[in-house]
Amino acid sequence: MTISDIIADPALLSTIEHCRLLLTQSTQLLDLTISSLSDHPPPDLSLQVSKQRKLLNTYLAQLRGLNRDAIQRVRATKQSTAEARQEIDRLHLQLQNLYYEQRFLRGEIAACEGYDHKYTILPLIPVTQFLSEHPEHASAAEAGDENALMVARINQEHAEREALEQARQGLLKKKQSLIADNKKRKEDLASLDGEMEKFIDAAKPIQKTFEKEY
């Protein structure tokens, strides 16, 4: 397995390559320096050493530039990592809030489903009778829409009760009218009784006169 199989970053691969070149150049310069210590050094040794040093300095400068670039990339990576961590923390908190809201809403839904609604104890007519009297709601029953069917039954019951209430109010007004008429008639009869008593009292002298014997 080679280094390129482990490292895929082009910048790191370039740095490694420059390090390899720098090592090779340093080895060559070291060999030239050692050869200068021999009894018969090459005549152009100084020129070769100068060229190798310049090349070595070039590689060193390039390596320093790569090192600066690597430091900047590390800083940028740290910054982006910190921002990503903050975003993850924000999303995690948002997710926790959603979980809390979900649990709350499920609790509310369960409470609503388990609530003893008043409509469940209404004296509604049976479904079969309701559908026979109102066939326009048969589609809701066929579709299994119990909510729509219940609403229709409640509305029908409400309409029936409104009609009964109107009839009751009409009968109540009629009853009150009859009571008022009866009261007036009683008052008239009472007045007539008083007049009759007065008439009888006034007729007593005449009755006594007719009762005398002559």
C-alpha positions in Angstrom: 0.0 0.0 0.0 1.5 3.3 -1.1 1.0 6.7 0.6 -1.3 7.8 -2.2 -3.6 4.9 -1.2 -3.8 6.3 2.3 -3.7 10.0 1.7 -6.1 11.5 -0.9 -5.6 15.2 -0.2 -3.7 16.8 -3.1 -2.1 19.4 -0.8 -0.8 16.8 1.5 0.5 14.7 -1.4 2.3 17.7 -2.8 3.9 18.4 0.6 5.0 14.8 0.9 6.5 14.9 -2.6 8.4 18.1 -1.7 9.7 16.5 1.4 10.9 13.5 -0.7 12.6 15.9 -3.1 14.1 17.8 -0.2 15.4 14.6 1.3 17.0 13.5 -2.0 18.5 16.9 -2.5 19.9 16.9 1.1 21.4 13.5 0.5 23.0 14.6 -2.7 24.5 17.7 -1.1 25.7 15.6 1.8 27.4 13.2 -0.7 29.1 16.2 -2.4 30.3 17.5 1.0 31.8 14.1 1.9 33.5 13.9 -1.5 35.1 17.2 -0.9 37.0 15.7 2.0 38.7 13.1 -0.2 42.2 13.5 -1.5 41.1 14.0 -5.1 37.8 16.0 -5.1 36.2 16.8 -8.5 37.4 20.0 -10.1 33.8 21.5 -10.4 32.9 20.4 -6.8 32.3 24.0 -5.6 30.0 24.7 -8.6 28.0 21.5 -8.0 27.7 22.3 -4.2 26.5 25.8 -5.0 23.8 24.4 -7.5 22.7 21.8 -5.0 22.4 24.4 -2.2 20.3 26.7 -4.4 18.1 23.9 -5.4 17.8 22.8 -1.7 16.9 26.4 -0.7 14.3 26.4 -3.5 12.7 23.2 -2.1 12.9 24.7 1.4 11.1 27.9 0.3 8.4 25.8 -1.5 8.0 23.6 1.6 7.6 26.7 3.9 4.9 28.0 1.5 3.1 24.6 1.6 3.4 24.7 5.4 1.8 28.2 5.5 -0.9 27.0 3.2 -1.5 23.9 5.4 -1.7 26.1 8.5 -4.3 28.3 6.8 -6.3 25.3 5.7 -6.2 23.9 9.2 -7.5 27.2 10.6 -10.2 27.3 8.0 -11.1 23.7 8.7 -11.3 24.4 12.5 -13.5 27.4 11.8 -15.8 25.4 9.5 -15.8 22.6 12.0 -16.8 24.9 14.8 -19.6 26.4 12.6 -20.8 23.0 11.7 -20.8 21.9 15.3 -22.8 25.0 16.2 -25.3 24.2 13.4 -25.5 20.6 14.6 -26.1 21.8 18.2 -28.8 24.1 16.9 -30.5 21.4 14.9 -30.2 19.0 17.8 -31.9 21.5 20.1 -34.6 22.1 17.4 -35.1 18.3 17.1 -35.5 18.0 20.9 -38.1 20.8 20.8 -39.9 19.0 18.0 -39.9 15.8 20.0 -41.2 17.6 23.0 -44.0 19.2 20.9 -44.7 15.9 19.4 -45.2 14.3 22.8 -47.3 17.2 23.9 -49.5 17.0 20.8 -49.9 13.2 21.2 -50.9 13.7 24.8 -53.5 16.3 23.7 -54.8 14.0 20.9 -55.1 11.1 23.4 -56.9 13.4 25.8 -59.3 14.5 23.1 -59.9 11.0 21.9 -60.6 9.8 25.5 -62.8 12.8 26.4 -66.4 12.0 27.3 -68.0 14.1 24.6 -71.6 15.2 25.1 -72.6 14.1 21.6 -71.9 10.5 22.6 -74.9 10.5 25.0 -77.3 12.4 22.7 -80.5 10.5 22.0 -79.9 10.3 18.3 -82.0 8.1 16.0 -80.3 4.9 14.8 -78.0 5.1 11.8 -80.1 2.9 9.6 -83.2 5.1 10.3 -81.2 8.2 9.7 -79.9 6.9 6.3 -83.3 5.8 5.3 -84.7 9.2 6.0 -81.7 11.1 4.6 -80.2 9.0 1.8 -78.0 11.9 0.7 -75.6 11.0 3.5 -75.2 7.4 2.4 -71.9 8.2 0.6 -70.4 9.2 4.0 -71.4 5.9 5.5 -70.1 3.9 2.5 -66.8 5.7 2.7 -66.5 5.0 6.4 -66.4 8.7 7.3 -67.9 8.4 10.8 -67.1 12.0 11.6 -69.1 13.4 8.7 -71.9 10.9 9.4 -72.0 11.9 13.1 -72.0 15.6 12.2 -74.9 15.1 9.8 -76.9 13.2 12.5 -76.2 15.9 15.1 -77.3 18.6 12.6 -80.5 16.6 11.9 -81.2 16.2 15.6 -80.5 20.0 16.0 -83.0 20.8 13.2 -85.6 18.5 14.8 -85.2 20.0 18.2 -85.4 23.5 16.7 -88.7 22.5 15.0 -90.0 21.0 18.3 -88.9 24.2 20.2 -90.8 26.4 17.7 -93.8 24.2 18.1 -93.5 24.3 21.8 -93.2 28.1 21.8 -96.3 28.3 19.6 -98.2 26.0 21.9 -97.0 28.0 24.9 -98.2 31.3 23.4 -101.6 29.6 22.6 -101.7 28.4 26.2 -101.0 31.8 27.6 -103.7 33.3 25.3 -106.2 30.7 26.6 -105.2 31.4 30.2 -105.7 35.1 29.6 -109.1 34.5 28.0 -110.2 32.2 30.9 -109.0 34.8 33.4 -111.1 37.5 31.6 -114.1 35.2 31.5 -113.7 34.4 35.2 -113.5 38.1 35.9 -116.6 38.7 33.8 -118.5 35.9 35.6 -117.4 37.3 39.0 -118.7 40.7 37.9 -121.9 39.1 36.7 -122.3 37.3 40.0 -122.0 40.6 41.8 -124.6 42.2 39.6 -127.0 39.3 40.1 -126.6 39.6 43.9 -127.3 43.3 43.7 -130.4 42.5 41.5 -131.7 39.9 43.9 -131.2 42.2 46.8 -133.1 45.0 45.0 -135.9 42.6 44.1 -136.5 41.4 47.7 -139.0 44.3 48.6 -141.0 43.5 45.4 -141.0 39.8 46.4 -142.3 40.7 49.9 -145.0 42.8 48.4 -146.2 39.9 46.3 -146.1 37.6 49.3 -148.5 39.8 51.3 -152.1 38.4 51.7 -154.9 40.7 50.9 
